[in-house]
Amino acid sequence: MPHITLDYSANMEERADIAALCGHLRQAAADTGVFPLAGLRVRAFAASHVSIADGGPQHGYIDISIRLRAGRDPDTRKRAAQAVFEAARAFLAPAMQQHSIALSLEMRDIDPDLSPKCGTIRDHMQKADP
């Protein structure tokens, strides 16, 4: 973990490279040292129908959700959330200077008892290492 999900207004695709933002946030999350690399997932979904603020079409948003397994102390979670948010803010700064954009982030814990997991990514990452 974590799973990082971007929910964004479709007009953001004209304002920022969303695929590059996903890579940027993955790297920012990895750089915190809080999350295992093999557990990082970043994905983005455009909302094609939105109504924002006064309803004007000039407005856009990116809402970042970080879900992670419970067990990290509040200060660690806060530091990681701030690091990912600041990475998003820095990446989007040029677009935010030119356009009406709302940027938000929420981090929440996943109850491990209610979220079974399995996978082979770690196995394949180890095989790729020299």
A tleap script that builds the chain and sets N, CA, C and O, in Angstrom:
source leaprc.protein.ff14SB
mol = sequence {
  NMET PRO HIE ILE THR LEU ASP TYR SER ALA
  ASN MET GLU GLU ARG ALA ASP ILE ALA ALA
  LEU CYS GLY HIE LEU ARG GLN ALA ALA ALA
  ASP THR GLY VAL PHE PRO LEU ALA GLY LEU
  ARG VAL ARG ALA PHE ALA ALA SER HIE VAL
  SER ILE ALA ASP GLY GLY PRO GLN HIE GLY
  TYR ILE ASP ILE SER ILE ARG LEU ARG ALA
  GLY ARG ASP PRO ASP THR ARG LYS ARG ALA
  ALA GLN ALA VAL PHE GLU ALA ALA ARG ALA
  PHE LEU ALA PRO ALA MET GLN GLN HIE SER
  ILE ALA LEU SER LEU GLU MET ARG ASP ILE
  ASP PRO ASP LEU SER PRO LYS CYS GLY THR
  ILE ARG ASP HIE MET GLN LYS ALA ASP CPRO
}
set mol.1.N position { 0.850 -1.164 0.000 }
set mol.1.CA position { 0.000 0.000 0.000 }
set mol.1.C position { 0.898 1.230 0.000 }
set mol.1.O position { 2.021 1.107 0.489 }
set mol.2.N position { 0.541 2.330 -0.467 }
set mol.2.CA position { -0.804 2.849 -0.574 }
set mol.2.C position { -1.364 2.744 -1.992 }
set mol.2.O position { -0.651 2.497 -2.965 }
set mol.3.N position { -2.679 2.945 -2.050 }
set mol.3.CA position { -3.351 3.130 -3.319 }
set mol.3.C position { -3.664 4.622 -3.403 }
set mol.3.O position { -4.347 5.172 -2.539 }
set mol.4.N position { -3.168 5.256 -4.430 }
set mol.4.CA position { -3.390 6.688 -4.637 }
set mol.4.C position { -4.299 6.824 -5.845 }
set mol.4.O position { -3.973 6.361 -6.938 }
set mol.5.N position { -5.435 7.462 -5.637 }
set mol.5.CA position { -6.415 7.627 -6.706 }
set mol.5.C position { -6.658 9.108 -6.936 }
set mol.5.O position { -6.905 9.868 -6.000 }
set mol.6.N position { -6.583 9.500 -8.194 }
set mol.6.CA position { -6.908 10.869 -8.584 }
set mol.6.C position { -8.272 10.850 -9.251 }
set mol.6.O position { -8.491 10.132 -10.227 }
set mol.7.N position { -9.173 11.635 -8.724 }
set mol.7.CA position { -10.479 11.880 -9.329 }
set mol.7.C position { -10.383 13.315 -9.814 }
set mol.7.O position { -10.096 14.213 -9.023 }
set mol.8.N position { -10.618 13.549 -11.097 }
set mol.8.CA position { -10.412 14.901 -11.621 }
set mol.8.C position { -11.449 15.255 -12.671 }
set mol.8.O position { -11.999 14.379 -13.339 }
set mol.9.N position { -11.709 16.542 -12.809 }
set mol.9.CA position { -12.602 17.006 -13.859 }
set mol.9.C position { -11.898 16.831 -15.199 }
set mol.9.O position { -10.700 17.086 -15.320 }
set mol.10.N position { -12.647 16.395 -16.194 }
set mol.10.CA position { -12.060 16.067 -17.496 }
set mol.10.C position { -11.321 17.243 -18.119 }
set mol.10.O position { -10.392 17.036 -18.901 }
set mol.11.N position { -11.711 18.471 -17.793 }
set mol.11.CA position { -11.018 19.624 -18.377 }
set mol.11.C position { -9.575 19.742 -17.887 }
set mol.11.O position { -8.794 20.501 -18.461 }
set mol.12.N position { -9.212 19.012 -16.849 }
set mol.12.CA position { -7.830 19.044 -16.371 }
set mol.12.C position { -6.871 18.407 -17.372 }
set mol.12.O position { -5.677 18.706 -17.357 }
set mol.13.N position { -7.372 17.541 -18.233 }
set mol.13.CA position { -6.505 16.912 -19.230 }
set mol.13.C position { -5.943 17.925 -20.217 }
set mol.13.O position { -4.892 17.696 -20.818 }
set mol.14.N position { -6.640 19.045 -20.385 }
set mol.14.CA position { -6.152 20.125 -21.242 }
set mol.14.C position { -5.148 21.013 -20.507 }
set mol.14.O position { -4.433 21.792 -21.137 }
set mol.15.N position { -5.093 20.900 -19.202 }
set mol.15.CA position { -4.308 21.815 -18.380 }
set mol.15.C position { -3.044 21.195 -17.795 }
set mol.15.O position { -2.100 21.907 -17.451 }
set mol.16.N position { -3.027 19.867 -17.682 }
set mol.16.CA position { -1.886 19.190 -17.056 }
set mol.16.C position { -1.751 17.784 -17.641 }
set mol.16.O position { -2.727 17.181 -18.086 }
set mol.17.N position { -0.529 17.285 -17.628 }
set mol.17.CA position { -0.256 15.924 -18.087 }
set mol.17.C position { -0.586 14.973 -16.938 }
set mol.17.O position { 0.223 14.780 -16.030 }
set mol.18.N position { -1.765 14.389 -16.985 }
set mol.18.CA position { -2.250 13.561 -15.878 }
set mol.18.C position { -1.401 12.300 -15.731 }
set mol.18.O position { -1.130 11.877 -14.607 }
set mol.19.N position { -0.982 11.699 -16.819 }
set mol.19.CA position { -0.121 10.506 -16.736 }
set mol.19.C position { 1.199 10.851 -16.049 }
set mol.19.O position { 1.686 10.090 -15.214 }
set mol.20.N position { 1.768 11.983 -16.397 }
set mol.20.CA position { 3.016 12.413 -15.750 }
set mol.20.C position { 2.781 12.725 -14.276 }
set mol.20.O position { 3.640 12.454 -13.437 }
set mol.21.N position { 1.625 13.292 -13.961 }
set mol.21.CA position { 1.294 13.560 -12.558 }
set mol.21.C position { 1.229 12.254 -11.769 }
set mol.21.O position { 1.699 12.193 -10.633 }
set mol.22.N position { 0.655 11.220 -12.356 }
set mol.22.CA position { 0.608 9.914 -11.676 }
set mol.22.C position { 2.018 9.424 -11.366 }
set mol.22.O position { 2.283 8.970 -10.253 }
set mol.23.N position { 2.908 9.509 -12.320 }
set mol.23.CA position { 4.290 9.097 -12.089 }
set mol.23.C position { 4.972 9.959 -11.043 }
set mol.23.O position { 5.735 9.459 -10.216 }
set mol.24.N position { 4.700 11.235 -11.082 }
set mol.24.CA position { 5.284 12.179 -10.123 }
set mol.24.C position { 4.829 11.857 -8.694 }
set mol.24.O position { 5.628 11.890 -7.758 }
set mol.25.N position { 3.551 11.548 -8.539 }
set mol.25.CA position { 3.028 11.231 -7.210 }
set mol.25.C position { 3.537 9.875 -6.720 }
set mol.25.O position { 3.787 9.698 -5.528 }
set mol.26.N position { 3.688 8.926 -7.634 }
set mol.26.CA position { 4.258 7.631 -7.245 }
set mol.26.C position { 5.658 7.824 -6.701 }
set mol.26.O position { 6.019 7.250 -5.674 }
set mol.27.N position { 6.449 8.636 -7.393 }
set mol.27.CA position { 7.815 8.885 -6.937 }
set mol.27.C position { 7.828 9.647 -5.612 }
set mol.27.O position { 8.636 9.351 -4.732 }
set mol.28.N position { 6.946 10.615 -5.471 }
set mol.28.CA position { 6.876 11.376 -4.216 }
set mol.28.C position { 6.505 10.463 -3.051 }
set mol.28.O position { 7.066 10.585 -1.962 }
set mol.29.N position { 5.564 9.552 -3.278 }
set mol.29.CA position { 5.178 8.608 -2.221 }
set mol.29.C position { 6.349 7.690 -1.887 }
set mol.29.O position { 6.606 7.419 -0.714 }
set mol.30.N position { 7.053 7.214 -2.896 }
set mol.30.CA position { 8.216 6.344 -2.659 }
set mol.30.C position { 9.291 7.093 -1.884 }
set mol.30.O position { 9.925 6.531 -0.991 }
set mol.31.N position { 9.492 8.345 -2.222 }
set mol.31.CA position { 10.542 9.143 -1.583 }
set mol.31.C position { 10.292 9.412 -0.103 }
set mol.31.O position { 11.220 9.764 0.626 }
set mol.32.N position { 9.052 9.252 0.348 }
set mol.32.CA position { 8.772 9.472 1.765 }
set mol.32.C position { 9.430 8.410 2.638 }
set mol.32.O position { 9.712 8.655 3.811 }
set mol.33.N position { 9.676 7.230 2.069 }
set mol.33.CA position { 10.210 6.126 2.848 }
set mol.33.C position { 9.168 5.470 3.738 }
set mol.33.O position { 9.493 4.568 4.510 }
set mol.34.N position { 7.938 5.906 3.643 }
set mol.34.CA position { 6.854 5.396 4.479 }
set mol.34.C position { 6.184 4.183 3.842 }
set mol.34.O position { 5.677 3.311 4.547 }
set mol.35.N position { 6.180 4.125 2.519 }
set mol.35.CA position { 5.423 3.112 1.806 }
set mol.35.C position { 6.355 2.133 1.088 }
set mol.35.O position { 7.373 2.551 0.537 }
set mol.36.N position { 6.026 0.844 1.085 }
set mol.36.CA position { 6.829 -0.106 0.316 }
set mol.36.C position { 6.618 0.113 -1.179 }
set mol.36.O position { 5.484 0.256 -1.638 }
set mol.37.N position { 7.700 0.137 -1.926 }
set mol.37.CA position { 7.642 0.408 -3.362 }
set mol.37.C position { 6.700 -0.545 -4.084 }
set mol.37.O position { 5.927 -0.119 -4.943 }
set mol.38.N position { 6.756 -1.825 -3.746 }
set mol.38.CA position { 5.916 -2.814 -4.435 }
set mol.38.C position { 4.431 -2.594 -4.171 }
set mol.38.O position { 3.591 -3.093 -4.920 }
set mol.39.N position { 4.103 -1.862 -3.126 }
set mol.39.CA position { 2.699 -1.629 -2.791 }
set mol.39.C position { 2.099 -0.385 -3.409 }
set mol.39.O position { 0.891 -0.172 -3.308 }
set mol.40.N position { 2.906 0.435 -4.040 }
set mol.40.CA position { 2.401 1.697 -4.596 }
set mol.40.C position { 1.544 1.459 -5.831 }
set mol.40.O position { 1.934 0.730 -6.743 }
set mol.41.N position { 0.376 2.079 -5.846 }
set mol.41.CA position { -0.531 2.068 -6.993 }
set mol.41.C position { -1.039 3.491 -7.164 }
set mol.41.O position { -1.542 4.091 -6.214 }
set mol.42.N position { -0.913 4.021 -8.343 }
set mol.42.CA position { -1.455 5.351 -8.633 }
set mol.42.C position { -2.326 5.228 -9.868 }
set mol.42.O position { -1.895 4.692 -10.889 }
set mol.43.N position { -3.525 5.715 -9.777 }
set mol.43.CA position { -4.442 5.672 -10.915 }
set mol.43.C position { -5.277 6.944 -10.931 }
set mol.43.O position { -5.444 7.608 -9.908 }
set mol.44.N position { -5.802 7.273 -12.115 }
set mol.44.CA position { -6.555 8.514 -12.276 }
set mol.44.C position { -7.816 8.260 -13.098 }
set mol.44.O position { -7.809 7.498 -14.065 }
set mol.45.N position { -8.880 8.909 -12.692 }
set mol.45.CA position { -10.167 8.769 -13.362 }
set mol.45.C position { -10.760 10.151 -13.613 }
set mol.45.O position { -10.896 10.955 -12.691 }
set mol.46.N position { -11.107 10.414 -14.851 }
set mol.46.CA position { -11.719 11.692 -15.214 }
set mol.46.C position { -13.223 11.635 -14.997 }
set mol.46.O position { -13.877 10.654 -15.349 }
set mol.47.N position { -13.753 12.683 -14.421 }
set mol.47.CA position { -15.203 12.845 -14.283 }
set mol.47.C position { -15.678 13.676 -15.470 }
set mol.47.O position { -15.334 14.852 -15.590 }
set mol.48.N position { -16.449 13.074 -16.324 }
set mol.48.CA position { -16.872 13.789 -17.525 }
set mol.48.C position { -18.037 14.737 -17.270 }
set mol.48.O position { -18.303 15.622 -18.083 }
set mol.49.N position { -18.727 14.563 -16.160 }
set mol.49.CA position { -19.840 15.446 -15.818 }
set mol.49.C position { -19.602 15.998 -14.419 }
set mol.49.O position { -19.586 15.255 -13.438 }
set mol.50.N position { -19.418 17.302 -14.344 }
set mol.50.CA position { -19.173 17.960 -13.061 }
set mol.50.C position { -19.916 19.291 -13.015 }
set mol.50.O position { -20.295 19.841 -14.049 }
set mol.51.N position { -20.115 19.791 -11.816 }
set mol.51.CA position { -20.615 21.139 -11.605 }
set mol.51.C position { -19.831 21.684 -10.424 }
set mol.51.O position { -19.947 21.177 -9.309 }
set mol.52.N position { -19.040 22.706 -10.664 }
set mol.52.CA position { -18.091 23.198 -9.674 }
set mol.52.C position { -18.388 24.664 -9.364 }
set mol.52.O position { -18.659 25.456 -10.267 }
set mol.53.N position { -18.334 25.013 -8.094 }
set mol.53.CA position { -18.460 26.403 -7.631 }
set mol.53.C position { -19.718 27.045 -8.216 }
set mol.53.O position { -20.832 26.613 -7.917 }
set mol.54.N position { -19.545 28.074 -9.048 }
set mol.54.CA position { -20.696 28.779 -9.615 }
set mol.54.C position { -21.218 28.118 -10.889 }
set mol.54.O position { -22.081 28.670 -11.571 }
set mol.55.N position { -20.692 26.933 -11.207 }
set mol.55.CA position { -21.149 26.199 -12.385 }
set mol.55.C position { -20.412 26.554 -13.654 }
set mol.55.O position { -20.696 25.986 -14.708 }
set mol.56.N position { -19.473 27.480 -13.582 }
set mol.56.CA position { -18.736 27.894 -14.774 }
set mol.56.C position { -17.826 26.784 -15.295 }
set mol.56.O position { -17.222 26.052 -14.510 }
set mol.57.N position { -17.730 26.660 -16.606 }
set mol.57.CA position { -16.914 25.594 -17.199 }
set mol.57.C position { -15.409 25.809 -17.044 }
set mol.57.O position { -14.620 24.914 -17.347 }
set mol.58.N position { -15.012 26.986 -16.576 }
set mol.58.CA position { -13.586 27.279 -16.421 }
set mol.58.C position { -12.980 26.598 -15.196 }
set mol.58.O position { -11.758 26.486 -15.093 }
set mol.59.N position { -13.818 26.144 -14.272 }
set mol.59.CA position { -13.328 25.547 -13.039 }
set mol.59.C position { -12.937 24.079 -13.258 }
set mol.59.O position { -13.543 23.369 -14.059 }
set mol.60.N position { -11.919 23.655 -12.531 }
set mol.60.CA position { -11.500 22.261 -12.580 }
set mol.60.C position { -11.060 21.813 -11.198 }
set mol.60.O position { -10.901 22.629 -10.291 }
set mol.61.N position { -10.866 20.520 -11.046 }
set mol.61.CA position { -10.404 20.016 -9.753 }
set mol.61.C position { -9.605 18.736 -9.931 }
set mol.61.O position { -9.758 18.013 -10.915 }
set mol.62.N position { -8.756 18.480 -8.959 }
set mol.62.CA position { -8.111 17.183 -8.776 }
set mol.62.C position { -8.233 16.854 -7.300 }
set mol.62.O position { -7.760 17.600 -6.442 }
set mol.63.N position { -8.870 15.734 -7.017 }
set mol.63.CA position { -9.025 15.254 -5.649 }
set mol.63.C position { -8.203 13.978 -5.523 }
set mol.63.O position { -8.436 13.011 -6.250 }
set mol.64.N position { -7.253 13.974 -4.612 }
set mol.64.CA position { -6.348 12.840 -4.419 }
set mol.64.C position { -6.763 12.085 -3.171 }
set mol.64.O position { -6.910 12.665 -2.095 }
set mol.65.N position { -6.948 10.795 -3.326 }
set mol.65.CA position { -7.294 9.930 -2.210 }
set mol.65.C position { -6.153 8.937 -2.006 }
set mol.65.O position { -5.712 8.284 -2.952 }
set mol.66.N position { -5.684 8.830 -0.776 }
set mol.66.CA position { -4.641 7.855 -0.441 }
set mol.66.C position { -5.236 6.889 0.580 }
set mol.66.O position { -5.622 7.279 1.682 }
set mol.67.N position { -5.300 5.629 0.187 }
set mol.67.CA position { -5.749 4.582 1.108 }
set mol.67.C position { -4.535 3.745 1.473 }
set mol.67.O position { -3.766 3.348 0.597 }
set mol.68.N position { -4.355 3.474 2.755 }
set mol.68.CA position { -3.232 2.659 3.177 }
set mol.68.C position { -3.600 1.799 4.358 }
set mol.68.O position { -4.527 2.102 5.110 }
set mol.69.N position { -2.857 0.718 4.508 }
set mol.69.CA position { -3.085 -0.188 5.639 }
set mol.69.C position { -2.859 0.546 6.950 }
set mol.69.O position { -1.957 1.376 7.066 }
set mol.70.N position { -3.682 0.231 7.925 }
set mol.70.CA position { -3.557 0.818 9.251 }
set mol.70.C position { -2.231 0.409 9.882 }
set mol.70.O position { -1.626 -0.595 9.504 }
set mol.71.N position { -1.796 1.203 10.847 }
set mol.71.CA position { -0.610 0.825 11.601 }
set mol.71.C position { 0.458 1.893 11.672 }
set mol.71.O position { 1.382 1.781 12.477 }
set mol.72.N position { 0.358 2.929 10.849 }
set mol.72.CA position { 1.345 4.008 10.910 }
set mol.72.C position { 0.846 5.072 11.886 }
set mol.72.O position { -0.348 5.361 11.952 }
set mol.73.N position { 1.765 5.638 12.630 }
set mol.73.CA position { 1.377 6.646 13.618 }
set mol.73.C position { 0.907 7.927 12.920 }
set mol.73.O position { 1.233 8.159 11.756 }
set mol.74.N position { 0.142 8.751 13.633 }
set mol.74.CA position { -0.418 9.960 13.021 }
set mol.74.C position { 0.637 10.900 12.426 }
set mol.74.O position { 0.421 11.452 11.346 }
set mol.75.N position { 1.764 11.090 13.102 }
set mol.75.CA position { 2.791 11.993 12.567 }
set mol.75.C position { 3.365 11.476 11.251 }
set mol.75.O position { 3.624 12.262 10.340 }
set mol.76.N position { 3.566 10.170 11.141 }
set mol.76.CA position { 4.076 9.578 9.903 }
set mol.76.C position { 3.070 9.755 8.779 }
set mol.76.O position { 3.442 10.115 7.662 }
set mol.77.N position { 1.796 9.506 9.065 }
set mol.77.CA position { 0.757 9.677 8.044 }
set mol.77.C position { 0.668 11.138 7.609 }
set mol.77.O position { 0.549 11.433 6.420 }
set mol.78.N position { 0.724 12.039 8.569 }
set mol.78.CA position { 0.637 13.463 8.247 }
set mol.78.C position { 1.810 13.897 7.375 }
set mol.78.O position { 1.626 14.628 6.402 }
set mol.79.N position { 3.015 13.447 7.722 }
set mol.79.CA position { 4.208 13.794 6.937 }
set mol.79.C position { 4.093 13.259 5.509 }
set mol.79.O position { 4.412 13.962 4.550 }
set mol.80.N position { 3.642 12.025 5.375 }
set mol.80.CA position { 3.495 11.429 4.044 }
set mol.80.C position { 2.413 12.135 3.233 }
set mol.80.O position { 2.603 12.399 2.046 }
set mol.81.N position { 1.288 12.440 3.861 }
set mol.81.CA position { 0.204 13.140 3.167 }
set mol.81.C position { 0.679 14.506 2.681 }
set mol.81.O position { 0.408 14.892 1.544 }
set mol.82.N position { 1.385 15.233 3.535 }
set mol.82.CA position { 1.904 16.551 3.147 }
set mol.82.C position { 2.898 16.441 1.999 }
set mol.82.O position { 2.884 17.270 1.089 }
set mol.83.N position { 3.754 15.437 2.031 }
set mol.83.CA position { 4.758 15.268 0.979 }
set mol.83.C position { 4.092 15.007 -0.369 }
set mol.83.O position { 4.492 15.584 -1.380 }
set mol.84.N position { 3.080 14.143 -0.391 }
set mol.84.CA position { 2.382 13.848 -1.646 }
set mol.84.C position { 1.597 15.069 -2.109 }
set mol.84.O position { 1.585 15.386 -3.298 }
set mol.85.N position { 0.936 15.759 -1.168 }
set mol.85.CA position { 0.173 16.956 -1.528 }
set mol.85.C position { 1.095 18.034 -2.100 }
set mol.85.O position { 0.778 18.646 -3.120 }
set mol.86.N position { 2.221 18.262 -1.451 }
set mol.86.CA position { 3.152 19.282 -1.941 }
set mol.86.C position { 3.729 18.913 -3.310 }
set mol.86.O position { 3.978 19.792 -4.135 }
set mol.87.N position { 3.939 17.626 -3.550 }
set mol.87.CA position { 4.405 17.190 -4.875 }
set mol.87.C position { 3.344 17.502 -5.932 }
set mol.87.O position { 3.668 17.978 -7.019 }
set mol.88.N position { 2.091 17.234 -5.613 }
set mol.88.CA position { 1.000 17.544 -6.544 }
set mol.88.C position { 0.899 19.050 -6.764 }
set mol.88.O position { 0.744 19.515 -7.893 }
set mol.89.N position { 0.988 19.787 -5.692 }
set mol.89.CA position { 0.883 21.249 -5.779 }
set mol.89.C position { 2.002 21.840 -6.640 }
set mol.89.O position { 1.759 22.720 -7.465 }
set mol.90.N position { 3.216 21.354 -6.443 }
set mol.90.CA position { 4.344 21.846 -7.237 }
set mol.90.C position { 4.173 21.479 -8.707 }
set mol.90.O position { 4.418 22.307 -9.585 }
set mol.91.N position { 3.756 20.246 -8.980 }
set mol.91.CA position { 3.557 19.800 -10.354 }
set mol.91.C position { 2.483 20.643 -11.046 }
set mol.91.O position { 2.623 21.003 -12.215 }
set mol.92.N position { 1.429 20.949 -10.323 }
set mol.92.CA position { 0.284 21.667 -10.899 }
set mol.92.C position { 0.405 23.186 -10.824 }
set mol.92.O position { -0.474 23.895 -11.316 }
set mol.93.N position { 1.463 23.693 -10.227 }
set mol.93.CA position { 1.603 25.144 -10.046 }
set mol.93.C position { 1.427 25.932 -11.343 }
set mol.93.O position { 0.699 26.925 -11.343 }
set mol.94.N position { 2.060 25.533 -12.448 }
set mol.94.CA position { 1.849 26.308 -13.683 }
set mol.94.C position { 0.385 26.328 -14.115 }
set mol.94.O position { -0.118 27.374 -14.527 }
set mol.95.N position { -0.297 25.209 -14.029 }
set mol.95.CA position { -1.706 25.159 -14.413 }
set mol.95.C position { -2.559 25.978 -13.457 }
set mol.95.O position { -3.506 26.643 -13.878 }
set mol.96.N position { -2.225 25.930 -12.165 }
set mol.96.CA position { -3.019 26.663 -11.172 }
set mol.96.C position { -2.831 28.172 -11.290 }
set mol.96.O position { -3.700 28.937 -10.871 }
set mol.97.N position { -1.716 28.604 -11.848 }
set mol.97.CA position { -1.520 30.036 -12.068 }
set mol.97.C position { -2.374 30.545 -13.222 }
set mol.97.O position { -2.721 31.726 -13.263 }
set mol.98.N position { -2.715 29.670 -14.155 }
set mol.98.CA position { -3.460 30.075 -15.347 }
set mol.98.C position { -4.941 29.731 -15.319 }
set mol.98.O position { -5.732 30.313 -16.060 }
set mol.99.N position { -5.319 28.776 -14.455 }
set mol.99.CA position { -6.692 28.268 -14.476 }
set mol.99.C position { -7.279 28.203 -13.071 }
set mol.99.O position { -6.559 28.216 -12.072 }
set mol.100.N position { -8.609 28.134 -13.025 }
set mol.100.CA position { -9.351 27.970 -11.777 }
set mol.100.C position { -9.365 26.478 -11.431 }
set mol.100.O position { -10.082 25.698 -12.056 }
set mol.101.N position { -8.566 26.088 -10.430 }
set mol.101.CA position { -8.400 24.670 -10.084 }
set mol.101.C position { -8.459 24.501 -8.562 }
set mol.101.O position { -7.837 25.259 -7.818 }
set mol.102.N position { -9.204 23.514 -8.124 }
set mol.102.CA position { -9.220 23.107 -6.719 }
set mol.102.C position { -8.400 21.829 -6.595 }
set mol.102.O position { -8.583 20.889 -7.368 }
set mol.103.N position { -7.502 21.799 -5.626 }
set mol.103.CA position { -6.663 20.632 -5.373 }
set mol.103.C position { -6.891 20.183 -3.936 }
set mol.103.O position { -6.807 20.993 -3.012 }
set mol.104.N position { -7.176 18.910 -3.741 }
set mol.104.CA position { -7.398 18.390 -2.392 }
set mol.104.C position { -6.811 16.989 -2.268 }
set mol.104.O position { -6.581 16.300 -3.262 }
set mol.105.N position { -6.576 16.587 -1.023 }
set mol.105.CA position { -6.039 15.261 -0.731 }
set mol.105.C position { -6.632 14.778 0.576 }
set mol.105.O position { -6.796 15.548 1.523 }
set mol.106.N position { -6.953 13.492 0.617 }
set mol.106.CA position { -7.409 12.853 1.849 }
set mol.106.C position { -6.695 11.518 1.980 }
set mol.106.O position { -6.630 10.746 1.024 }
set mol.107.N position { -6.160 11.246 3.161 }
set mol.107.CA position { -5.543 9.960 3.451 }
set mol.107.C position { -6.411 9.244 4.469 }
set mol.107.O position { -6.863 9.843 5.445 }
set mol.108.N position { -6.643 7.953 4.236 }
set mol.108.CA position { -7.410 7.180 5.213 }
set mol.108.C position { -6.861 5.766 5.313 }
set mol.108.O position { -6.328 5.208 4.354 }
set mol.109.N position { -7.009 5.215 6.492 }
set mol.109.CA position { -6.533 3.868 6.769 }
set mol.109.C position { -7.529 2.824 6.274 }
set mol.109.O position { -8.741 3.043 6.274 }
set mol.110.N position { -6.991 1.701 5.858 }
set mol.110.CA position { -7.783 0.535 5.491 }
set mol.110.C position { -7.665 -0.465 6.635 }
set mol.110.O position { -6.562 -0.732 7.111 }
set mol.111.N position { -8.766 -1.008 7.069 }
set mol.111.CA position { -8.760 -2.033 8.102 }
set mol.111.C position { -8.236 -3.324 7.481 }
set mol.111.O position { -8.894 -3.884 6.604 }
set mol.112.N position { -7.071 -3.814 7.908 }
set mol.112.CA position { -6.494 -5.009 7.295 }
set mol.112.C position { -7.357 -6.252 7.466 }
set mol.112.O position { -7.262 -7.177 6.660 }
set mol.113.N position { -8.193 -6.296 8.491 }
set mol.113.CA position { -9.068 -7.444 8.686 }
set mol.113.C position { -10.189 -7.497 7.654 }
set mol.113.O position { -10.790 -8.548 7.430 }
set mol.114.N position { -10.463 -6.366 7.035 }
set mol.114.CA position { -11.556 -6.287 6.065 }
set mol.114.C position { -11.055 -6.066 4.641 }
set mol.114.O position { -11.836 -5.717 3.755 }
set mol.115.N position { -9.767 -6.266 4.420 }
set mol.115.CA position { -9.188 -5.990 3.112 }
set mol.115.C position { -8.115 -7.025 2.762 }
set mol.115.O position { -6.922 -6.723 2.805 }
set mol.116.N position { -8.542 -8.249 2.416 }
set mol.116.CA position { -7.549 -9.264 2.052 }
set mol.116.C position { -6.808 -8.873 0.786 }
set mol.116.O position { -7.363 -8.216 -0.094 }
set mol.117.N position { -5.549 -9.284 0.704 }
set mol.117.CA position { -4.694 -8.942 -0.438 }
set mol.117.C position { -3.852 -10.152 -0.814 }
set mol.117.O position { -3.541 -10.990 0.032 }
set mol.118.N position { -3.492 -10.236 -2.073 }
set mol.118.CA position { -2.471 -11.172 -2.533 }
set mol.118.C position { -1.931 -10.641 -3.850 }
set mol.118.O position { -2.591 -9.853 -4.528 }
set mol.119.N position { -0.748 -11.068 -4.204 }
set mol.119.CA position { -0.151 -10.628 -5.461 }
set mol.119.C position { 1.260 -11.153 -5.609 }
set mol.119.O position { 1.842 -11.697 -4.671 }
set mol.120.N position { 1.797 -10.982 -6.798 }
set mol.120.CA position { 3.141 -11.491 -7.100 }
set mol.120.C position { 4.100 -10.384 -7.518 }
set mol.120.O position { 5.193 -10.674 -8.005 }
set mol.121.N position { 3.723 -9.138 -7.344 }
set mol.121.CA position { 4.582 -8.033 -7.779 }
set mol.121.C position { 5.933 -8.102 -7.084 }
set mol.121.O position { 6.967 -7.956 -7.736 }
set mol.122.N position { 5.944 -8.318 -5.786 }
set mol.122.CA position { 7.222 -8.382 -5.063 }
set mol.122.C position { 8.121 -9.488 -5.617 }
set mol.122.O position { 9.331 -9.302 -5.750 }
set mol.123.N position { 7.531 -10.625 -5.935 }
set mol.123.CA position { 8.308 -11.732 -6.501 }
set mol.123.C position { 8.966 -11.327 -7.818 }
set mol.123.O position { 10.130 -11.644 -8.064 }
set mol.124.N position { 8.230 -10.643 -8.638 }
set mol.124.CA position { 8.750 -10.237 -9.940 }
set mol.124.C position { 9.722 -9.082 -9.833 }
set mol.124.O position { 10.645 -8.976 -10.641 }
set mol.125.N position { 9.534 -8.205 -8.843 }
set mol.125.CA position { 10.495 -7.127 -8.639 }
set mol.125.C position { 11.838 -7.712 -8.206 }
set mol.125.O position { 12.887 -7.240 -8.645 }
set mol.126.N position { 11.818 -8.724 -7.358 }
set mol.126.CA position { 13.062 -9.339 -6.901 }
set mol.126.C position { 13.780 -10.034 -8.042 }
set mol.126.O position { 15.009 -10.004 -8.106 }
set mol.127.N position { 13.033 -10.662 -8.948 }
set mol.127.CA position { 13.648 -11.328 -10.100 }
set mol.127.C position { 14.311 -10.317 -11.022 }
set mol.127.O position { 15.308 -10.624 -11.676 }
set mol.128.N position { 13.755 -9.107 -11.073 }
set mol.128.CA position { 14.296 -8.084 -11.961 }
set mol.128.C position { 15.583 -7.459 -11.393 }
set mol.128.O position { 16.389 -6.905 -12.140 }
set mol.129.N position { 15.764 -7.552 -10.079 }
set mol.129.CA position { 16.959 -6.977 -9.451 }
set mol.129.C position { 18.180 -7.842 -9.768 }
set mol.129.O position { 18.090 -9.070 -9.735 }
set mol.130.N position { 19.332 -7.208 -10.080 }
set mol.130.CA position { 20.532 -8.005 -10.366 }
set mol.130.C position { 21.088 -8.677 -9.130 }
set mol.130.O position { 22.095 -9.381 -9.210 }
savepdb mol mol.pdb
quit
